[in-house]
Amino acid sequence: MKDVDGRHRVFINASCWLVAFLKASQQIAIGDRIKIDEGPDETLVLRNVSRNDDIRAAGAPLGGQWRYNYARAGDKGIVYEVSPPRQDPDYGDVCQVSYRLDPFDIETAIRRA
């Protein structure tokens, strides 16, 4: 809940994203159900529930316009977009995964706001 113009408003984040590290054997596709868990060293782990696969992911960016929509441990959702793989100078092969929060997990969506 946030104060806006002196009134309390509830904001629900429905869409989130993260940067996933790719390996040839690891795949993720539109429609896959995922869960985000906390990984080592302030990273995250994208658990692809549909394919029973774990994919390492980068921790939240330090700044930027869309930082507030970055994945958080505990998120559950459905993938709606996967960017083409790209080469990152620090991380190697990565892609951006965008997902909609599980509509039945409304507590998580409200807590994120």
N, C-alpha and C positions, 0 to 999 in steps of 0.2 A: 504494500500500500504506500502511496506517495501523496504528499500535499501538492495540489495544483490549484493556484488561485485561491488559496485558503480553504479548499475543499479536499476531502480525502477521496482518492481515486484508486481503483484497483486496475493494474495493468497486467495483461497476460501476454507473455512472450510465447509465440506459437512456432517460431522458426529459429534455428540455431545452426552454427557451422563450426568446423574445425579443420585443421591441417593434419592429414594422415600420412605417415611414412609408408611407402609401398615396397613390397617384395613381389617377385614374379608369382609366387604361389598364393599370395593373398589378393582377394578380390572383394569388391563391394559394388553393388548395383542398385539402381533405383528400385524402390519397393522393399528393400531389405529392412528387417527390424533390427535396431541396434540399441545398445546400452553403453553408457559412458561410465568408466570406473577410474579411480585415481591410480596413476602409475608411479614409478620411481622418479626421483629428481624433478618434481613439479611438472611431470608430463601427464598425459592422460592415456587411457587404453580404450579404444573403440572395440567393443565386443559385438561382432556381427552374429546376432542370435540366429538369423535365418540360415547362415552357412557354418555356424559353429567355428568361428575364426576370430582371433584377436589381432588387432592392428595397433601398433604404437602410434601415438599422436602427439603433436606439440602442445605445450602448455599455452595458456592464454597470452596474447600479445600484450606488451606493456602499454601500448597506446593505440590510437586509431579510431576512426569513426564507428566501426562495427565491433569494437571490443566487448561491449555489453551483451552482445548476442553470441559470444564464443561459448563453446560447450563447457559444461560443468559436470563434475562427478555426480552420478545419480540420475542424469538425464536418461530418458527412454524415448525412442522415437522411430520414425520411418523415413528412410532416405528418399529425397526427391530430386537431388542433383549431385552429380559427381563430376568435377572438372577434369579435363584431360591431364594426364601426368605432366609434370614439369620438373626441370632440374633446379634445385635450390642450392646455392653455393655452400651453405652450412649443413644442410640435411640430406642432400642427395635427391632421389626421386620422391616427390610428394604430390598430393592432389588435395583439393578442397572438397570436403563432403558437407552438404547442406541437408538438414533433416527437420521435419516437423515433430514437435513434442507430441508424445502419445496423448490423444485427447482425453483418455481416461485417467491420466496422471495429472490432473488439474492442480493438485497441491504443489507439485514441482514447478509448474508453469507460473503459479502465483508467487511462490517463494523466490523465483528468479528475478521478479520485477523490482 
